[in-house]
Amino acid sequence: MTRGGRSRSRRTDRPTPLEHLAGVTGLIGATAALIAAVAGLLTAAALTVSR
């Protein structure tokens, strides 16, 4: 006897490949935006110091 009969439907709980790809793409985009922001701050700091 399974608890709630979830053993058969475990595969349907997983996201589709398209949803997974969208999630990974969003994560990569967020990481790239964060890197760009840090690079911008470092550039601004370097320009301020070099004056």
Secondary structure, DSSP 4 states (H G I P E B T S, - for coil): --STTTTTSTGGGSPPHHHHHHHHHHHHHHHHHHHHHHHHHHHHHHHHHH-
